[in-house]
Amino acid sequence: PCYICHSTDNPIIASEKCECRYGKSFMPEGVYNFVRCRNCSTLYVDSDVNDEYLTALYEQETEKTIEKEVPGFLAEAQIRKRIREFVHHWRLLKKIRAPKQGDMLLDLGCQTGELGSLAQRDGVTPNGIDLSREYCHECRAIWGRESVVHCGPLSTAPFKPQMFHYITAFETLEHMCDPIAALRQIHGWLVPDGILAISVPSSDYFHFKFYLFRKAMLRSLLVWWKPIHKGQILPHSHIYNFSIASTNQLLINSGFKVCDIRLEGGMAALGFLVML
């Protein structure tokens, strides 16, 4: 059944041999079967994967290991792209709630700390959670002693109720088996006027992309243009990709009031229009 709306009898729209990291398949079955919900358009993986399985994969991750494991991935280019996105996201956050000296930020999936460093320039103390030992070490070194960086699952984090003024989870929830449980825990860590900001991948975009590279008449030309997609179209590290409707429901189910929700990026918008 769909994780968000619980609809059943949803079709498997894509099936690919699953990619491996560190000699282990991302999905325990070795196959990546992606299902599209007929009701809310969530894309979700049909797998028995659990958080313990994923933790064992992600705790070894570094920028260098991804370069080695993922064809075409360049760490420096990815960091530059990530910084541009974080500047954009932080600017939007400041418009909704102006930061004050001493405010606290929690970045879920903090990686190498770029977002926290932006917030720090505005007097906000960054804190983080990540599964990767290397990423957590880098954040502690960059942010300094006032910051707490928890290495491990969200459920074991030591943070207190109403501790944070900002909580962010950019491109993170799609990697979790139970994002609603994660968001409910996060909800208790926010002050009453606190802001949660998330970004998640578009299910419409990835459905459209799979159609182009696997079903469309121009698929041979497209694969020649981007040979990385000859064997794999979908991001096999994603447990979910969300639509606007399912993202809205995800937040409501977790106890949040949605202030703003939007498509970001031209390809996401194009996929949304085509899937309509």
Disulfide bonds with the S-S distance in Angstrom:
none
